[in-house]
Structures are given as C-alpha cells and as structure tokens.
C-alpha cells in the first residue's frame, strides 16, 4: 500500500499536529480544488499518510497512463 488519505474536519490543525510530532512532510500542494500534504509516517505506521481538504477530484480524461 502506498498511502492512506484522510479528509479531516480541521485540516490545518491536523497538519500542524503531525508537523509538531516530527512527522516529515514529503509533498504538499494543490490539485484542482483540493489542498493536500503527504507525510512520511512509514517509520511509525508503515505507510504514508495524506491529509486533504477541498472538493473531490474530477477525473482528467486528457491524462493517459500506459502500462
């Protein structure tokens, strides 16, 4: 499993809590109307944790992923 995403009731408080606990931020950004941060919690939880806030992502049919 690569990561688990959580949509939180208080995004900024939860982000601050993980940062204060020393969990490193791997990536942060915005995609469409969603703000997110991925935290490297592999040492303690065995996976990456993503916190997100905003609207659901709309599939982009212009992106083609080839096997």
N, C-alpha and C positions, 0 to 999 in steps of 0.2 A: 504494500500500500504506500503510495507516495505521500499523501497528506489528507487531513480531515479539515473541512471548512465549517466554521461556526458563524452564523449570523447572530449577533449579540444585541441585547436591549440597550446597552450603553457601550458602544464601540470604543470611544476614546478612553473611558475608564478601564476597560478590559485590556486595551493596548498598553496603557500606562502600567497596569498591574504586571503584565508579562515582562515589560521592559525593566520595571523595578526589581523583579525576581531574577533578573540577569539572563533572561532567555534572548539570545541574539536574533535580531531581525535579519532575515535572508533577502527579502524583497518586499517592496511596497509600491503602490501605485494606484492608478485608476483605470478602469476599463468600462467603456460605455458609461452608465450611471452608477457604477459600483466602485467604492474605495476599499482597498484590501491591504493586509500585511501578512506575510508568511514568516513564521518564527521557527527557528531550528531547535525543536524540542526533542530531537532524536535521542540525545543522551539520557533524558529522563522518561520520555514517553514512547520512544521507539519510532516516532513518526514526526512529520512536520505539521504544525498547526497553523491554519489560516483563519484570521478574523476578517469579516467583511461587513459592509453596510451599504445599503442602497437598493436599487431595483434589480430584479432578476436579469441575467444576461440574455440578450437576444441573439440567437444563432446567426452567424455571418456566413451566408452561402457562398461568398466570394473566396473564402479560405478553403483550399483543397489540401488534404493531408494524404500523401501517397504512402503505401506500405513498401 
